[in-house]
Amino acid sequence: MTDEKVISPVKDDKFNSHPSESPIWKKAFKIEELDDRTRGMHPAWYEYTIRFDGLKPLQQLKMREI
C-alpha cells in the first residue's frame, strides 16, 4: 500500500464512502502536473492524501484546501 497526494478542484467531503467513484477523479492531478495555466482554471484546489492498494484508492487520510 502507498500513500499519494492528489490535487483536484473538486471538494468531496464523503470521499471515504465511495473512493473509486469520487467526483475528484474527473479533474485529478499529481502536484507535479500542475502548471500556472492549470492552476488558474479554478478558484480553489484541494490536496487529498489517499491510501492506494496498487491503483485502487482505499481511503482518504487527509484533505486540505491549497
N, C-alpha and C positions, 0 to 999 in steps of 0.2 A: 504494500500500500504506500502511496505517496501523497503528500500534501502539496497542492499547487495554488498559485494566485491567479484568479481570473478577473478581468475587468469588463464591466458591462454598464451601459447607460440605463439598464432596466433594474428597478428595485423589486426584489421578491422576498418579502418577509416570511413566506411559508415555504422556502426552498426545501427544507428537510422533509416535507410531506410528499414531494414529487421531484426529487433531484434530477432524474433523467429527462423529465418533461418540462422543467422550469423554463419560463419565457426568457431567462437571461441568455440562453444558448443561441437565440436568434441573432444577437449582436454581441457575442463574447469575443474577447481578445486576450492575448497574453500581454503583459505590460510592455515587453519589448516590441510589440507590433504597433503600438500607438505612436502616431506622429502628430505634429501640430495641426495638420489638416483634420485628422480624425478626431482629435480631442475637441476641436471647435464645433463639431457637428451636433453636440448635445450639451445642455447646460450643466448637467450633473453626471458624475460617473461613480460607480460603486466597485470596490475591491472585495472580492469574495475569496476567502481561503477555504478550499474544498479538498476533502479527502477522496482520492480515487483508488479503485481497485482495477488496475490496468487502465482501460478507457472509460470505465463505468464510474460515474460520480456516486459516492455513497452518502456523504453528509457535509453540510456547511459547518465549518469550525468558527469562522468569524466573518463579519461584514462591516465595512466602513465606507463612508462617503469620502471621495477624494476630489 
